[in-house]
Amino acid sequence: MPYVLSIAWLVFGIEAVTAAKAVDPGGELPPEVARILAAYDMPARTFSVFVQDTAQDTPLLVVNPDIARNPASTIKLLTTFIALDELNPGFRWKSEIYLDGPLRDGRLEGDLYIKGYGDPYMVIERYWLLLDQLRQKGVREIGGDLVIDNTYFSVPKVDPGAFDGQASRTYNVNPDAFLVNFQAVNFTFHPDPESNRVSIVAVPKLANLELLNRLGVSDRRCGGYQNGIAIALGGQDSNRVTFSGNLGRYCREYRTSRAVLQGPTYAYGLFRSLWAGAGASLEGNLRVEAVPAHLEPFHSFESLALGDIIRLINKWSNNVMARHLLLTLGAERFGAPATVANGRQAIIELLRERGLDFPELRIDNGAGLSRETRISAASLGRVLLAASDSLFRAEFVSSLPLSGLDGTLRRRFRDASLVGRMHIKTGRLDDVFAMAGFVRSRSGREFAVVAIQNEPGAHRGPGEEAQSALLKWVYRQ
């Protein structure tokens, strides 16, 4: 289900350049790439390429360079570059603790507030560290409620399954100013052939999450979709996950991860579990509201540095973290609360300040999980060249997956001659496949490379095969 475009596109003066626009194709695809497209009966006009030596002023190869296409997750390169160049690698987010009541002998006689400012990586280990620091400052018992203040982001409540109907998938998690552990729970299923039952282990354990186990054991072989396990969430405001179906009795185990609950209710459930596990107590319940104006911060907790954050975003193509960057840029430029519209406007202005004016650009959420995002191969290539000239070039380039070694490229380009020669971000949606990044050729030259294909079936293999051939061609230059 496509995203609905906002009137903000008109306000920002952003216009889509469609495939019908007259463009100079600029050149021909390398023969090996053209052969692959022909074998799949895919026209070359659906394929855009930009290749330029970072030490030169003109491209080596451009093919359909100015057509606005959906770049999928490669748009994260634009979002992370602007964030890094504007905020600098040492930028950190904060999370603040407030006490609404006196603290006597380890007991808070009142409510404890947590205010989030958009930390993109408040995973369970860091959440535990935040709570441990709170205990070290003398808080052991909370007599009131836990209150979550997530008002730093003003993001409409949207069905996380609106994009593709997969509401429980972690890549669809919505931004939240106090997002904890990406709302993810890892489930492990173990069949017991003797009792014909399946045990379920959930990590982390959430105090407010109910697991309804209706699983059985069958003689079916291992394999198939989710190994025969159906997972149903009870709705946006439900705290129940139901498991049904049958797991093969000879399957050793099955693992999967799902996003559950809402941002504040997940943070609350994990707080209760971690807090109780450390021997501390919380007597109240959850409230979600702003911190009263008269309270002063009791404790402040800092995030990882932005330089580390963009590595996590680009290496593993984390959508919600990229969306937090867009919102943060909006808040830093225009003030709180952060909105998607302000984030888009901030990026447009920051690009223009760097001489990067892309009239065809549609940013949407900044992560690429969108049917509306658009950019041309030439424009994305200019972003890569600007990043190559940036003061923070090393931080940006090292954030990209490295061929044959890590991130989303760890199992690709494992030929000895190609391992470690490419820093490439990939992107894939239905009928979309894209790659963008840097290639160190065998002659020692460095090339900025962008390839985007929008064509039915491109994501099923043809796009990846053709673009891999292009990258190998660039390597031979």
TORVEX-102146 format. One record per residue (C-alpha): residue in three letters; chain; x, y, z. Coordinates in nm, 2 decimals. Example, Ala and Ser with C-alpha at 12.3 -4.5 7.8 and 13.67 -1.06 7.14 Angstrom:
2
res, chain, east, north, up
ALA, A, 1.23, -0.45, 0.78 $
SER, A, 1.37, -0.11, 0.71 $
***
This chain:
477
res, chain, east, north, up
MET, A, 0.00, 0.00, 0.00 $
PRO, A, 0.17, 0.32, -0.11 $
TYR, A, 0.24, 0.61, 0.12 $
VAL, A, 0.01, 0.91, 0.08 $
LEU, A, 0.21, 1.22, -0.04 $
SER, A, 0.19, 1.53, 0.17 $
ILE, A, 0.12, 1.88, 0.05 $
ALA, A, 0.47, 1.94, 0.19 $
TRP, A, 0.61, 1.83, -0.14 $
LEU, A, 0.45, 2.14, -0.30 $
VAL, A, 0.57, 2.36, -0.02 $
PHE, A, 0.92, 2.24, -0.06 $
GLY, A, 0.91, 2.28, -0.44 $
ILE, A, 1.01, 1.92, -0.50 $
GLU, A, 0.89, 1.79, -0.83 $
ALA, A, 0.92, 1.43, -0.96 $
VAL, A, 1.10, 1.38, -1.29 $
THR, A, 0.93, 1.09, -1.46 $
ALA, A, 1.06, 0.84, -1.70 $
ALA, A, 0.89, 1.02, -1.98 $
LYS, A, 1.13, 1.32, -1.94 $
ALA, A, 1.36, 1.36, -2.23 $
VAL, A, 1.71, 1.26, -2.12 $
ASP, A, 2.04, 1.20, -2.28 $
PRO, A, 2.11, 0.83, -2.20 $
GLY, A, 2.48, 0.93, -2.20 $
GLY, A, 2.63, 0.60, -2.30 $
GLU, A, 2.59, 0.23, -2.34 $
LEU, A, 2.59, -0.04, -2.08 $
PRO, A, 2.90, -0.27, -2.07 $
PRO, A, 2.84, -0.57, -2.29 $
GLU, A, 2.82, -0.82, -2.00 $
VAL, A, 2.55, -0.61, -1.83 $
ALA, A, 2.35, -0.57, -2.15 $
ARG, A, 2.37, -0.94, -2.21 $
ILE, A, 2.22, -1.02, -1.87 $
LEU, A, 1.93, -0.77, -1.92 $
ALA, A, 1.86, -0.91, -2.27 $
ALA, A, 1.86, -1.27, -2.13 $
TYR, A, 1.58, -1.16, -1.89 $
ASP, A, 1.41, -0.96, -2.15 $
MET, A, 1.45, -0.64, -1.95 $
PRO, A, 1.50, -0.32, -2.15 $
ALA, A, 1.81, -0.11, -2.10 $
ARG, A, 1.59, 0.20, -2.05 $
THR, A, 1.48, 0.06, -1.71 $
PHE, A, 1.85, 0.07, -1.59 $
SER, A, 2.03, 0.39, -1.47 $
VAL, A, 2.40, 0.40, -1.41 $
PHE, A, 2.65, 0.66, -1.29 $
VAL, A, 3.02, 0.58, -1.26 $
GLN, A, 3.29, 0.84, -1.19 $
ASP, A, 3.65, 0.83, -1.07 $
THR, A, 3.65, 1.03, -0.74 $
ALA, A, 3.97, 1.20, -0.86 $
GLN, A, 3.82, 1.32, -1.19 $
ASP, A, 3.57, 1.59, -1.29 $
THR, A, 3.37, 1.39, -1.54 $
PRO, A, 3.20, 1.06, -1.53 $
LEU, A, 3.34, 0.74, -1.68 $
LEU, A, 3.00, 0.61, -1.76 $
VAL, A, 2.64, 0.74, -1.74 $
VAL, A, 2.33, 0.56, -1.87 $
ASN, A, 1.99, 0.71, -1.83 $
PRO, A, 2.14, 0.92, -1.55 $
ASP, A, 1.87, 1.18, -1.50 $
ILE, A, 1.56, 0.96, -1.47 $
ALA, A, 1.40, 0.98, -1.13 $
ARG, A, 1.38, 0.62, -1.00 $
ASN, A, 1.29, 0.45, -0.67 $
PRO, A, 1.63, 0.39, -0.51 $
ALA, A, 1.50, 0.17, -0.22 $
SER, A, 1.75, 0.16, 0.07 $
THR, A, 2.03, 0.34, -0.11 $
ILE, A, 1.86, 0.66, -0.02 $
LYS, A, 2.00, 0.60, 0.33 $
LEU, A, 2.33, 0.72, 0.18 $
LEU, A, 2.19, 1.06, 0.13 $
THR, A, 2.03, 1.07, 0.48 $
THR, A, 2.34, 0.95, 0.66 $
PHE, A, 2.58, 1.17, 0.47 $
ILE, A, 2.38, 1.49, 0.54 $
ALA, A, 2.34, 1.39, 0.91 $
LEU, A, 2.71, 1.32, 0.94 $
ASP, A, 2.83, 1.63, 0.76 $
GLU, A, 2.59, 1.86, 0.94 $
LEU, A, 2.59, 1.72, 1.30 $
ASN, A, 2.95, 1.57, 1.30 $
PRO, A, 3.06, 1.22, 1.40 $
GLY, A, 3.06, 1.31, 1.77 $
PHE, A, 2.69, 1.41, 1.79 $
ARG, A, 2.49, 1.22, 2.06 $
TRP, A, 2.13, 1.19, 2.16 $
LYS, A, 2.02, 1.20, 2.52 $
SER, A, 1.76, 1.04, 2.74 $
GLU, A, 1.66, 1.21, 3.06 $
ILE, A, 1.53, 1.09, 3.39 $
TYR, A, 1.31, 1.31, 3.61 $
LEU, A, 1.18, 1.24, 3.96 $
ASP, A, 0.84, 1.38, 4.06 $
GLY, A, 0.86, 1.33, 4.44 $
PRO, A, 1.12, 1.31, 4.71 $
LEU, A, 1.39, 1.04, 4.72 $
ARG, A, 1.45, 0.90, 5.07 $
ASP, A, 1.66, 0.59, 5.15 $
GLY, A, 1.64, 0.46, 4.80 $
ARG, A, 1.26, 0.51, 4.77 $
LEU, A, 1.10, 0.76, 4.53 $
GLU, A, 0.77, 0.88, 4.67 $
GLY, A, 0.62, 0.96, 4.34 $
ASP, A, 0.65, 0.91, 3.96 $
LEU, A, 0.96, 0.85, 3.76 $
TYR, A, 0.97, 1.01, 3.41 $
ILE, A, 1.18, 0.91, 3.12 $
LYS, A, 1.21, 1.16, 2.83 $
GLY, A, 1.34, 1.04, 2.50 $
TYR, A, 1.51, 1.26, 2.24 $
GLY, A, 1.52, 1.01, 1.96 $
ASP, A, 1.82, 0.79, 2.05 $
PRO, A, 1.82, 0.55, 1.75 $
TYR, A, 2.00, 0.27, 1.93 $
MET, A, 1.86, 0.22, 2.28 $
VAL, A, 1.90, -0.16, 2.26 $
ILE, A, 1.85, -0.38, 2.56 $
GLU, A, 2.21, -0.36, 2.67 $
ARG, A, 2.21, 0.02, 2.68 $
TYR, A, 1.87, 0.03, 2.84 $
TRP, A, 2.01, -0.20, 3.12 $
LEU, A, 2.30, 0.04, 3.15 $
LEU, A, 2.07, 0.34, 3.19 $
LEU, A, 1.87, 0.17, 3.46 $
ASP, A, 2.19, 0.05, 3.63 $
GLN, A, 2.31, 0.41, 3.64 $
LEU, A, 1.97, 0.51, 3.79 $
ARG, A, 2.02, 0.25, 4.07 $
GLN, A, 2.37, 0.37, 4.13 $
LYS, A, 2.23, 0.72, 4.20 $
GLY, A, 2.02, 0.58, 4.47 $
VAL, A, 1.68, 0.48, 4.32 $
ARG, A, 1.57, 0.14, 4.43 $
GLU, A, 1.20, 0.16, 4.48 $
ILE, A, 0.95, 0.36, 4.28 $
GLY, A, 0.63, 0.44, 4.46 $
GLY, A, 0.44, 0.59, 4.17 $
ASP, A, 0.41, 0.53, 3.79 $
LEU, A, 0.67, 0.50, 3.52 $
VAL, A, 0.59, 0.79, 3.28 $
ILE, A, 0.73, 0.79, 2.93 $
ASP, A, 0.76, 1.13, 2.75 $
ASN, A, 0.80, 1.08, 2.38 $
THR, A, 0.68, 1.42, 2.27 $
TYR, A, 1.01, 1.52, 2.12 $
PHE, A, 0.89, 1.34, 1.80 $
SER, A, 0.55, 1.44, 1.66 $
VAL, A, 0.48, 1.14, 1.44 $
PRO, A, 0.13, 1.04, 1.34 $
LYS, A, 0.02, 0.70, 1.46 $
VAL, A, 0.05, 0.49, 1.15 $
ASP, A, -0.03, 0.12, 1.09 $
PRO, A, 0.32, -0.04, 1.07 $
GLY, A, 0.18, -0.29, 0.82 $
ALA, A, 0.06, -0.01, 0.58 $
PHE, A, 0.36, -0.06, 0.35 $
ASP, A, 0.34, -0.43, 0.28 $
GLY, A, 0.09, -0.59, 0.53 $
GLN, A, 0.37, -0.72, 0.76 $
ALA, A, 0.30, -0.52, 1.07 $
SER, A, 0.51, -0.74, 1.30 $
ARG, A, 0.83, -0.73, 1.09 $
THR, A, 1.10, -0.53, 1.26 $
TYR, A, 1.18, -0.34, 0.94 $
ASN, A, 0.84, -0.17, 0.96 $
VAL, A, 0.87, -0.03, 1.32 $
ASN, A, 0.76, 0.33, 1.34 $
PRO, A, 0.98, 0.60, 1.49 $
ASP, A, 0.94, 0.69, 1.86 $
ALA, A, 1.13, 0.95, 2.06 $
PHE, A, 1.19, 0.68, 2.32 $
LEU, A, 1.23, 0.37, 2.11 $
VAL, A, 1.37, 0.07, 2.30 $
ASN, A, 1.53, -0.24, 2.13 $
PHE, A, 1.34, -0.17, 1.81 $
GLN, A, 1.04, -0.32, 1.98 $
ALA, A, 1.18, -0.66, 1.89 $
VAL, A, 1.15, -0.99, 2.06 $
ASN, A, 1.34, -1.30, 1.95 $
PHE, A, 1.14, -1.62, 1.97 $
THR, A, 1.29, -1.97, 1.98 $
PHE, A, 1.07, -2.27, 1.93 $
HIS, A, 1.17, -2.62, 2.05 $
PRO, A, 0.96, -2.93, 1.97 $
ASP, A, 0.92, -3.20, 2.23 $
PRO, A, 0.83, -3.53, 2.04 $
GLU, A, 0.73, -3.71, 2.37 $
SER, A, 0.48, -3.45, 2.49 $
ASN, A, 0.38, -3.33, 2.14 $
ARG, A, 0.43, -2.98, 2.27 $
VAL, A, 0.64, -2.69, 2.16 $
SER, A, 0.82, -2.47, 2.41 $
ILE, A, 0.87, -2.10, 2.33 $
VAL, A, 1.15, -1.89, 2.47 $
ALA, A, 1.12, -1.51, 2.43 $
VAL, A, 1.42, -1.28, 2.46 $
PRO, A, 1.40, -1.02, 2.60 $
LYS, A, 1.12, -1.11, 2.84 $
LEU, A, 0.86, -0.84, 2.87 $
ALA, A, 0.66, -0.82, 3.19 $
ASN, A, 0.34, -0.70, 3.00 $
LEU, A, 0.36, -0.94, 2.70 $
GLU, A, 0.13, -1.25, 2.70 $
LEU, A, 0.23, -1.54, 2.48 $
LEU, A, -0.06, -1.77, 2.38 $
ASN, A, 0.09, -2.11, 2.27 $
ARG, A, -0.14, -2.32, 2.05 $
LEU, A, 0.15, -2.50, 1.88 $
GLY, A, 0.15, -2.87, 1.82 $
VAL, A, 0.41, -3.12, 1.70 $
SER, A, 0.36, -3.31, 1.37 $
ASP, A, 0.55, -3.56, 1.16 $
ARG, A, 0.60, -3.31, 0.88 $
ARG, A, 0.95, -3.23, 0.76 $
CYS, A, 1.13, -2.92, 0.87 $
GLY, A, 1.11, -2.63, 0.63 $
GLY, A, 0.84, -2.43, 0.46 $
TYR, A, 0.72, -2.08, 0.55 $
GLN, A, 0.81, -2.02, 0.91 $
ASN, A, 0.84, -2.40, 0.96 $
GLY, A, 0.46, -2.42, 0.98 $
ILE, A, 0.43, -2.17, 1.26 $
ALA, A, 0.17, -1.89, 1.24 $
ILE, A, 0.23, -1.58, 1.45 $
ALA, A, -0.06, -1.34, 1.51 $
LEU, A, -0.04, -1.01, 1.70 $
GLY, A, -0.36, -0.90, 1.88 $
GLY, A, -0.37, -0.55, 1.73 $
GLN, A, -0.19, -0.22, 1.80 $
ASP, A, -0.32, -0.19, 2.15 $
SER, A, -0.30, -0.56, 2.24 $
ASN, A, -0.04, -0.72, 2.46 $
ARG, A, -0.09, -1.07, 2.33 $
VAL, A, 0.10, -1.27, 2.06 $
THR, A, -0.07, -1.60, 1.95 $
PHE, A, 0.13, -1.89, 1.80 $
SER, A, -0.05, -2.17, 1.61 $
GLY, A, 0.03, -2.44, 1.37 $
ASN, A, 0.26, -2.74, 1.39 $
LEU, A, 0.63, -2.77, 1.41 $
GLY, A, 0.80, -3.09, 1.28 $
ARG, A, 0.90, -3.32, 1.56 $
TYR, A, 1.25, -3.37, 1.42 $
CYS, A, 1.33, -3.00, 1.38 $
ARG, A, 1.59, -2.91, 1.64 $
GLU, A, 1.46, -2.55, 1.68 $
TYR, A, 1.33, -2.25, 1.49 $
ARG, A, 1.41, -1.89, 1.55 $
THR, A, 1.24, -1.57, 1.44 $
SER, A, 1.21, -1.21, 1.55 $
ARG, A, 0.90, -0.99, 1.57 $
ALA, A, 0.81, -0.63, 1.67 $
VAL, A, 0.55, -0.63, 1.94 $
LEU, A, 0.35, -0.38, 2.14 $
GLN, A, 0.39, 0.00, 2.09 $
GLY, A, 0.69, 0.21, 2.16 $
PRO, A, 0.60, 0.32, 2.52 $
THR, A, 0.44, -0.01, 2.62 $
TYR, A, 0.74, -0.20, 2.50 $
ALA, A, 0.98, 0.03, 2.70 $
TYR, A, 0.75, -0.01, 3.01 $
GLY, A, 0.74, -0.39, 2.98 $
LEU, A, 1.12, -0.42, 2.95 $
PHE, A, 1.17, -0.16, 3.23 $
ARG, A, 0.97, -0.38, 3.47 $
SER, A, 1.16, -0.69, 3.37 $
LEU, A, 1.50, -0.54, 3.40 $
TRP, A, 1.42, -0.34, 3.71 $
ALA, A, 1.27, -0.64, 3.90 $
GLY, A, 1.56, -0.86, 3.78 $
ALA, A, 1.80, -0.62, 3.96 $
GLY, A, 1.60, -0.65, 4.28 $
ALA, A, 1.43, -0.31, 4.25 $
SER, A, 1.06, -0.24, 4.25 $
LEU, A, 0.80, -0.04, 4.06 $
GLU, A, 0.46, -0.01, 4.24 $
GLY, A, 0.27, 0.19, 3.97 $
ASN, A, 0.18, 0.14, 3.61 $
LEU, A, 0.25, 0.31, 3.28 $
ARG, A, 0.15, 0.66, 3.18 $
VAL, A, 0.25, 0.84, 2.85 $
GLU, A, 0.27, 1.22, 2.89 $
ALA, A, 0.50, 1.52, 2.89 $
VAL, A, 0.74, 1.59, 3.18 $
PRO, A, 0.59, 1.87, 3.40 $
ALA, A, 0.76, 2.20, 3.32 $
HIS, A, 0.88, 2.25, 3.68 $
LEU, A, 1.09, 1.94, 3.70 $
GLU, A, 1.46, 1.93, 3.65 $
PRO, A, 1.66, 1.64, 3.51 $
PHE, A, 1.78, 1.39, 3.77 $
HIS, A, 2.00, 1.20, 3.53 $
SER, A, 2.10, 1.22, 3.16 $
PHE, A, 2.21, 0.93, 2.95 $
GLU, A, 2.40, 0.97, 2.62 $
SER, A, 2.37, 0.76, 2.31 $
LEU, A, 2.64, 0.62, 2.09 $
ALA, A, 2.81, 0.87, 1.88 $
LEU, A, 2.66, 0.95, 1.53 $
GLY, A, 2.97, 0.80, 1.37 $
ASP, A, 2.89, 0.47, 1.52 $
ILE, A, 2.52, 0.51, 1.45 $
ILE, A, 2.56, 0.55, 1.07 $
ARG, A, 2.77, 0.23, 1.06 $
LEU, A, 2.48, 0.04, 1.21 $
ILE, A, 2.23, 0.20, 0.97 $
ASN, A, 2.43, 0.14, 0.65 $
LYS, A, 2.60, -0.19, 0.73 $
TRP, A, 2.26, -0.35, 0.82 $
SER, A, 2.02, -0.12, 0.64 $
ASN, A, 1.82, -0.03, 0.95 $
ASN, A, 1.51, 0.16, 0.85 $
VAL, A, 1.38, 0.30, 1.18 $
MET, A, 1.73, 0.43, 1.27 $
ALA, A, 1.75, 0.62, 0.94 $
ARG, A, 1.40, 0.76, 1.00 $
HIS, A, 1.52, 0.89, 1.34 $
LEU, A, 1.80, 1.07, 1.16 $
LEU, A, 1.56, 1.25, 0.94 $
LEU, A, 1.35, 1.35, 1.24 $
THR, A, 1.66, 1.46, 1.43 $
LEU, A, 1.77, 1.68, 1.14 $
GLY, A, 1.43, 1.85, 1.14 $
ALA, A, 1.44, 1.91, 1.52 $
GLU, A, 1.80, 2.04, 1.51 $
ARG, A, 1.72, 2.29, 1.24 $
PHE, A, 1.37, 2.40, 1.32 $
GLY, A, 1.33, 2.30, 1.69 $
ALA, A, 1.11, 2.05, 1.87 $
PRO, A, 0.89, 1.87, 1.81 $
ALA, A, 1.05, 1.68, 1.53 $
THR, A, 0.82, 1.62, 1.23 $
VAL, A, 0.87, 1.43, 0.91 $
ALA, A, 0.79, 1.74, 0.71 $
ASN, A, 1.06, 1.94, 0.89 $
GLY, A, 1.30, 1.66, 0.85 $
ARG, A, 1.25, 1.66, 0.47 $
GLN, A, 1.28, 2.04, 0.46 $
ALA, A, 1.60, 2.03, 0.66 $
ILE, A, 1.76, 1.78, 0.42 $
ILE, A, 1.66, 1.98, 0.12 $
GLU, A, 1.81, 2.30, 0.26 $
LEU, A, 2.12, 2.13, 0.38 $
LEU, A, 2.18, 1.97, 0.04 $
ARG, A, 2.13, 2.31, -0.13 $
GLU, A, 2.38, 2.47, 0.11 $
ARG, A, 2.63, 2.21, -0.02 $
GLY, A, 2.56, 2.29, -0.38 $
LEU, A, 2.34, 1.98, -0.42 $
ASP, A, 2.01, 2.09, -0.57 $
PHE, A, 1.81, 1.79, -0.69 $
PRO, A, 1.47, 1.90, -0.83 $
GLU, A, 1.35, 1.54, -0.88 $
LEU, A, 1.42, 1.43, -0.52 $
ARG, A, 1.15, 1.29, -0.31 $
ILE, A, 1.28, 1.19, 0.03 $
ASP, A, 0.97, 1.05, 0.20 $
ASN, A, 1.09, 0.89, 0.52 $
GLY, A, 1.47, 0.90, 0.45 $
ALA, A, 1.50, 0.52, 0.48 $
GLY, A, 1.38, 0.40, 0.14 $
LEU, A, 1.10, 0.18, 0.27 $
SER, A, 0.86, 0.37, 0.05 $
ARG, A, 0.70, 0.36, -0.29 $
GLU, A, 0.73, 0.73, -0.32 $
THR, A, 1.10, 0.80, -0.28 $
ARG, A, 1.27, 0.92, -0.60 $
ILE, A, 1.62, 1.02, -0.70 $
SER, A, 1.82, 1.00, -1.02 $
ALA, A, 2.15, 0.80, -1.05 $
ALA, A, 2.33, 1.12, -1.13 $
SER, A, 2.21, 1.30, -0.82 $
LEU, A, 2.29, 1.00, -0.59 $
GLY, A, 2.63, 0.99, -0.76 $
ARG, A, 2.68, 1.36, -0.67 $
VAL, A, 2.60, 1.28, -0.31 $
LEU, A, 2.87, 1.01, -0.31 $
LEU, A, 3.12, 1.25, -0.47 $
ALA, A, 3.04, 1.52, -0.20 $
ALA, A, 3.09, 1.25, 0.07 $
SER, A, 3.42, 1.16, -0.08 $
ASP, A, 3.53, 1.53, -0.05 $
SER, A, 3.38, 1.57, 0.30 $
LEU, A, 3.59, 1.63, 0.61 $
PHE, A, 3.43, 1.31, 0.74 $
ARG, A, 3.49, 1.10, 0.44 $
ALA, A, 3.65, 0.81, 0.63 $
GLU, A, 3.36, 0.78, 0.87 $
PHE, A, 3.11, 0.78, 0.59 $
VAL, A, 3.28, 0.53, 0.36 $
SER, A, 3.36, 0.29, 0.65 $
SER, A, 2.99, 0.28, 0.73 $
LEU, A, 2.91, 0.10, 0.41 $
PRO, A, 2.90, -0.28, 0.38 $
LEU, A, 3.24, -0.42, 0.27 $
SER, A, 3.24, -0.68, 0.00 $
GLY, A, 3.28, -1.03, 0.12 $
LEU, A, 3.34, -0.92, 0.48 $
ASP, A, 3.05, -0.76, 0.67 $
GLY, A, 2.70, -0.62, 0.67 $
THR, A, 2.47, -0.70, 0.39 $
LEU, A, 2.77, -0.78, 0.16 $
ARG, A, 2.93, -1.04, 0.39 $
ARG, A, 2.82, -1.33, 0.17 $
ARG, A, 2.87, -1.16, -0.17 $
PHE, A, 3.18, -1.08, -0.38 $
ARG, A, 3.39, -1.34, -0.20 $
ASP, A, 3.63, -1.40, -0.48 $
ALA, A, 3.98, -1.32, -0.35 $
SER, A, 4.03, -1.04, -0.60 $
LEU, A, 3.70, -0.86, -0.49 $
VAL, A, 3.70, -0.91, -0.11 $
GLY, A, 3.73, -0.57, 0.06 $
ARG, A, 3.75, -0.38, -0.27 $
MET, A, 3.39, -0.24, -0.25 $
HIS, A, 3.20, -0.03, 0.00 $
ILE, A, 2.84, -0.08, -0.14 $
LYS, A, 2.49, -0.01, 0.00 $
THR, A, 2.22, -0.22, -0.17 $
GLY, A, 1.85, -0.16, -0.19 $
ARG, A, 1.56, -0.39, -0.28 $
LEU, A, 1.18, -0.36, -0.29 $
ASP, A, 0.93, -0.53, -0.51 $
ASP, A, 1.04, -0.44, -0.87 $
VAL, A, 1.33, -0.23, -0.75 $
PHE, A, 1.70, -0.32, -0.71 $
ALA, A, 1.98, -0.07, -0.65 $
MET, A, 2.34, -0.04, -0.55 $
ALA, A, 2.55, 0.26, -0.46 $
GLY, A, 2.89, 0.32, -0.31 $
PHE, A, 3.26, 0.30, -0.39 $
VAL, A, 3.48, 0.05, -0.58 $
ARG, A, 3.85, 0.04, -0.56 $
SER, A, 3.96, -0.09, -0.90 $
ARG, A, 4.25, -0.33, -0.96 $
SER, A, 4.45, -0.03, -1.10 $
GLY, A, 4.41, 0.15, -0.77 $
ARG, A, 4.15, 0.41, -0.88 $
GLU, A, 3.84, 0.48, -0.67 $
PHE, A, 3.51, 0.50, -0.84 $
ALA, A, 3.17, 0.63, -0.71 $
VAL, A, 2.91, 0.39, -0.85 $
VAL, A, 2.53, 0.41, -0.87 $
ALA, A, 2.30, 0.16, -1.04 $
ILE, A, 1.92, 0.16, -1.01 $
GLN, A, 1.67, -0.06, -1.19 $
ASN, A, 1.30, -0.02, -1.17 $
GLU, A, 1.13, -0.29, -1.36 $
PRO, A, 0.88, -0.57, -1.28 $
GLY, A, 1.08, -0.87, -1.15 $
ALA, A, 1.41, -0.67, -1.10 $
HIS, A, 1.42, -0.76, -0.73 $
ARG, A, 1.39, -1.14, -0.80 $
GLY, A, 1.75, -1.18, -0.93 $
PRO, A, 1.80, -1.00, -1.26 $
GLY, A, 1.87, -0.66, -1.10 $
GLU, A, 2.13, -0.81, -0.86 $
GLU, A, 2.29, -1.01, -1.14 $
ALA, A, 2.32, -0.72, -1.38 $
GLN, A, 2.45, -0.48, -1.12 $
SER, A, 2.70, -0.73, -0.99 $
ALA, A, 2.84, -0.75, -1.34 $
LEU, A, 2.86, -0.37, -1.35 $
LEU, A, 3.06, -0.36, -1.03 $
LYS, A, 3.30, -0.62, -1.16 $
TRP, A, 3.34, -0.42, -1.48 $
VAL, A, 3.42, -0.11, -1.27 $
TYR, A, 3.67, -0.32, -1.07 $
ARG, A, 3.86, -0.40, -1.40 $
GLN, A, 3.91, -0.03, -1.49 $
***
